[in-house]
Amino acid sequence: MRASCSPSAAEPQRAATIAEAALPGPLHDSAPSSDGACIRLHDGTCVSAEDFDAKAQELARDYAEHVQFEAQWGLGSISADRAYAHVELLEGADSAPGAGVTIGLIDTGIDRFHPLVAGSIVSEVLLEGAADETGITRSSHGTAVASIVAGRRSLPIATVPHGVAWGADIAMFAIPLGEGDGTYTPISLEGLARADAHSARDFNQALTWRDGQRRVDILNLSFGYQGLIADYSEADLRASLPQTIAALAQDGASEKAILVWAAGNSNANTCGPSVPNCETGALDAVSPSVMAGLAARIPELQGHTVAVVALAPADEIPLKPSDETIASFSNRCGVAADYCIAAPGTDVRYAYFGPHPVTGAPLRSVGTGGGTSFAAPVVSGSFAVMKQLFRDQLANEELVTRILETADNTGVFSERAIYGRGKLDLAAATHPVGILEVPIGPNESQAGFGLGTTHFSLGTPFGDGPGLSGLSHEIMALDDLGAPFWYRIGDFIAPAPGPRLDATIRGFLADSPGRDPWRPGARTLLTPADTAGGHLSLAEGGAMATLPTRQGVAASVFQSNRHNHGRGAAGWALGWRPEGAPLGLRIGWVSEDGTILGGEGEGAFGALTADIVFGRLVGDVRIGAWQLSAGAEWGRVRPQAHGGLIDGFSALTTSAFELRARAALPNQDLVSVSLSQPLRVERGRVSLTVPVARTKLGRVLHTSFASDLAPDARQIDLAVAWEKPLAGGSLRLGLIWSHDPEHGASEDSRLTVLAGWRRTF
């Protein structure tokens, strides 16, 4: 931590080079001021998963083609372009990646006036022994690291990169750092003990820092002492670094900040024959340095600590031109593999603030260099993007788990001793992992319902269902790692489907359209003509038997064919109409299993059932050659839902009616005209409780609301039919004009033309 301990801040394995042209900006001290399913997008619209991916790919191309993105090869390596697309789609184009997150850095300090950080919210605290950097005696390691984390994306210059999380805030905690000389001299236990109190104090100041609501969410630590963690035991470390370990453990903190460590640049350093892992005078850095690898020895640091090894780009590897691989100078993950990840760390462009190579005057420009110091901020910035995308609802330890679990561990990156959990993949870390589930219970660990199987298909009586399909409320689903993703609940609710063509044809060709559906006898199929558009249509396609009794009373029982996991409807009806009476009355009961007025639910909508009581008044009269008939039906529905998002329904009221005129012409032709309204919900409400957020402790937060179910429109059908005896059968022609079909206000009127020949054998 102190200069005498030779921390590896200077990255001697890759010398910095200065870009040919300096960035625009001041070179003096005039300081600027500081400052599905369907997936719901930021603008409120909803798109399918396929459309979301297509939009993300298109936006990702735009990000990848930005000159500042192209200036930093590592951004493409970690698929940051795809992650940025996810942020824009879900948070809006004005929400820069990492916005609202504060990334802390313990480093040499920061030049606030460098164009790559100027204009960002930057705080700087000079810890003991540190001084403002002047850019005269040495280049600013802290400014370089900060620009990789959060460099601005407002300088469209081909050689100037932007940071991984250019919307994040920066909190710099300046300390003095020494420079390595390429010789590996591991720090002794006595040296660690001497630095313990100072180290603990520095860490505590950074971890307890507050500026209003701002606090350090992620702490980047691009420095360290020489010495491989593999060579130190837990007992020795606890004895030498008790205060430092306690500070890093953050015991008692409301939430532990994520610690991102540079693994060290000791591989191939010159070493003496008595040094462990020294082979022919060069060190085999089989593990991270002692500080970066502490989590491998100290259990209380596990879960919020990550060590980062450096990758080299493909064009630097002649033997494997298609692969990235470990940088020659980088320490390996070794015994810390469970807490270690790989990220781009060579040929990194960064904000240079230091002496001009010729004049020695302070220069603000762009440099190119390498080291695990430059790989660590890539990971730190990625955490900020994730934290923002998940609306700060994941605990920091969950973010660490997620970035490690989603790392690319295929191919060369499967070698855990070198790459630990694999190469950082920010696109995967910001995309759902596994199966998304809608949580129903109070805890995210409880089983939920698969998002892909969650839907509600409205029955025809609900029409366009503005109260359901129009819902704009969010619903949260969790992936396999507990990360939240948000959707619009209305897009899991399908409007009523249009009439099936086969049902329309069967109704058109039915025997004696307009006959009394409850006349004595047995029927194997109920057609639309039988149901008269009323509640009996819920059992359409089933069987019905009607028995006559005395004094015009008839009793009927009916049941639909069981389909789709046994769903269907059954019931009974009683009819009363004395012979010769112009009016008749029907009452009945329908029980639905798995549906409500024909609407089917799956997944998070739970199990649905309904009991319906209905009454129908019928009558007819003859006027000349015309037989006039009428029927009006009303119902009361008691729906129920179990084990899902639906808390309950109010009682629903329903209606249907039909007016028909039918005449036999002298030439034996038949003509009929009808005006009807199919079954429709007139009144009713539904109450739902849906998950909308989760706490960092895994508690699921819900919101409750109620919605009307009556459609906005009313379907009215006007039908005209003509029938003529022909060739032992009958030729039928018909027109059906439907106004607001399926009770949908947004539906255009529909005209159906039908023609057919029917013969009974």
Secondary structure, DSSP 8 states (H G I E B T S, - for coil): --GGG--S-S-TTS--EE-SS--SS-SSS--------EEE-TTS-EEEHHHHHHHHHHHHHHHHTSHHHHT-HHHHHTTHHHHHHHHHHHH-TTS-TTTT-EEEEEES---TTSTTTTTS-EEEEE-TT-----SSSS--HHHHHHHHHH--S----TT----TTTT-EEEEEE-------SB-----HHHHHHHHHHHHHHHHHHHT-EETTEE-SEEEE----SSBGGGS-HHHHHHH-HHHHHHHHTTT-SS--EEEEE--S-TT-B--TTSTTEETTEE---S-BTTTTGGGT-GGGTTSEEEEEEEE-GGG-TT-TT--EE-TT----GGGGGGEEEEE-SSEEEEEEEE-TTT--EEEEEEEE-SHHHHHHHHHHHHHHHHHHTTT-S-HHHHHHHHHHTSB-SGGGG-HHHHTT-B--HHHHTS--S--EE--SSBTTS--EEGGG-EEE--GGGTT-HHHHT---EEEEE-TT--EEEEEGGGGEE------HHHHHHHHTSSSTT--TTSSEEES---HHHHTTSGGGGGTTSEEEEEE-GGGEEEEEEE---BTTTBEEEEEEEEE--TT-SEEEEEEEEEEESEETTEEEEGGG-EEEEEEEEEEEEEEEEETTEEEEEEEEEEEEEEEEESSSEEEE--EEEEEEEEEEEEE-TTS-EEEEEEEEEEEEEE-EEEEEEEEEE-TTSBEEEEEEEEE-S-SS--EEEEEEEEEEETTEEEEEEEEEEESGGG-TTS--EEEEEEEEE---
